[in-house]
Amino acid sequence: IGSGIWPFIGIDIGIQQPPPGGPGVYIYPTGVVNAASFTPFTAGVSNGEYLSLFGSNLASGYAGATTIPLPKTLTPSGGGSVQVLVNGVAAPIHDVSPGQVDIVAPFDDPFSYAQFQVFNSAGQSNVVTEPIYTTTPGVFADDGNGLGVGALEHADQSLITESSPAQPGETVQVYVSGLGATFPLASDGSAGLASPPYNVAYPQQITVY
């Protein structure tokens, strides 16, 4: 374990992993991250966050959800249903593949930590534990890798760029994951309310540079 020096990421941790391609269902110890920003696992997670779980043999093939609310199990092309438990509660699943599963963390989770485990026809994975915080925001990137320019849009859904910048007083749209619980509390895997009172996240301040 090493401590970083600014401007480098603050913690480096080396953890032995099983051989690639091994038979077991496995979540990488550092593989539970914000699906928007891929923030390092040290950032923790929050209730209702859209998360990516990286590992090996997580599914026999690819499958994506086609309905809302999101299902609690998905059956990929190679067969065998996939389920993800968070503190023993089945999480809504957006998509699955052998190396990645994308889920929405349950909203009503009273614990201060989250334990993630994947179940499929090959067996059950190891358990990866992360702290739960009130909020762990991450902004989706335009290039999809969490490191590029944020996916910020004008009200007409055109992308904000250097050649089409946001103007003072303009309302812009920022796509994020990890704002935390909403009020009223949203239903796991469901779309937010389309009319008042909506499902409003606790007050957040976003500074755009």
N, C-alpha and C positions, 0 to 999 in steps of 0.2 A: 504494500500500500504506500503510495507516494503522494505528497501534497504538491500542488502546482503553484506556479508563480505567474501572476498576471502578465500578459493577457491569455495564458493557456488555461484550459479546463482544470478545475481544482483538484480532482482526485483521479488517480489511475489505480485500478485494481486488477490483478491477475488472478484468474480463477481457472483451474483445470476443468476442461470440458471433455465429454466422452468423444471417442473417435468419430469423425464425420461419417455419416451413413450407417451408423450403428442401428440395431434393431429397436431400441427403446424410443418411446415417446418422450421428447425432451424439450423443456423451455430453457433457453440460455439464462443463466443467473442475472445477466444484465439486459435481458431481452424484453422486458415489459416497459414500453415507452409511450409517450404522448404521440398519437397517430398523426398529429399535425406537424409538430416541430422535431420529433424524434429526440426530445430533450433527454440527456443522460438519466439513467435510472435513479441517480441520487436525488432527483427533483421530487420523487414520490408521485402519488396519484391522488385524484379527488373523485368524489361520488359523481356519477354521470359522465365521466370523461370517456372520450373516444380513444381507445388504446390499441396498440399493435403489440402482439406477442410474437417474438421470433424464436425459432428453435429448429428441431429436426423431427421428421416423422409425425408432424402435428395432424396431418390429414393424408388420405390416399390420393388426393387430386384436388382440383379447384371446384369451389361452389360459391355462389354469391346469393345473398338474400334478394328476393323478388317481391316481398310484401312488407307492409308496415302495419302493426308493430313488427320489429325484427324478430325472427324466430329464436328459440333457445337451443335448437339443434339444427345442423345443416348436414346433408349427405353429399359428399363430393363425388366426382366422376368415377373414382375408383371404388366406390361403395364404402359402407361403414359410416354411421353418423358420428358427428363431432359435437362435443359439448364442453363448455368452459365454466368451471365453478369459481366464484369469487367469495371467499369465506363461506363456502358450502352452498351458495345461491347460484343457480344457473343464470348466466349473463346473456343478454341479447347478442347475437352474432351477425356481423355484417358480411364477412366472407372468410373462407378458409382455403389454405393451400398447404403443401408439405412443409414449407419453411416459415409461414406467417399466418396468424389468425387475428382478425380485427374484431373487436368487441366494444360494447358500451358497458362501462362499470355500473352496477346497480346504484340507483339514487339513494335508497333508504338503507344505508349501511352504517350501523352505530359504532363500528369498531374504529380503532385508531391505526389499524394496519390492514392490509389486504393480502390474502393468500390466494394465488392463482394456480389452477391445475387444469390440464387438458385431458379429456377422456375421449378415446375413439376405439375402433374395433381392435386395434393392436394393444390396447391396455391403457394405463393411466400414466401421466407424466409425473415428474418431480414437482414439488411445490416451491414457487418463488414468492417471497414475501416483500412487500413494499409498504412504507408508511403512508397513511391517508392524511392529506391536508385539506383545509377548507377550500382552497383553490390552487390550481396548478396550470395556468393558462399557457397555451402554445398557439402560435399563428400558423395557419397553413401557408406553405410556400408555393409560388407560382410554378416552380419546376418540379414540385412533388417530392423533393428530397429533404425538406425541412431546413435547408441551409440557404436557399435563394431568397429572392425578393418576395415579401409577403403578398398573399393573394388579396389585395385591397381593390375594391371596385367603386366606380361612380354609381349613382342611383340607377342608371340605366344598365348596370351590370357590365359595362366596359371596364377594362383593366386600367388602373391608375399607373401611369408610366412617366418617364422623364418628359416625353413628348406630349403627354396628356395628364398633367399633374392635378392634384386636388386643389381647389380654390378656397380661400378663407371663408368660413361660414358654411361650406358645403357639407352635406350629409354623405358620409361614405360607408361602405359595407366592409367589415373585416371578418374573415372566417377563422374561427378559433375553436379549440377544444380544451376542456379542463377549467371552465369557469366555476364549477362546483354545483352544489344543490340549487334548485330553483324554488321560487315561491309564486303560486302554489307548487308543490312538489310534482315533478313530471313523472309519468308512468314509464317504467323501464322499456326501452326500445320503441316507444311511441313517438309520433310527431308532436310538437308543441301545440298548445291551444292556438287556434286561428283567430280568436276574438278575445277581447278583454275578459278576464284579467291577464291573459297570456301566461306563459311560464317564464318569469323574469329571474335572471341570475342576480345574486346579491351585487350591490354596487361595485363596479370595477372602474378603474381609470386606465385608459390605454393611451400611451404617448407614442405618436407616429413621427418618425424622423425622416 
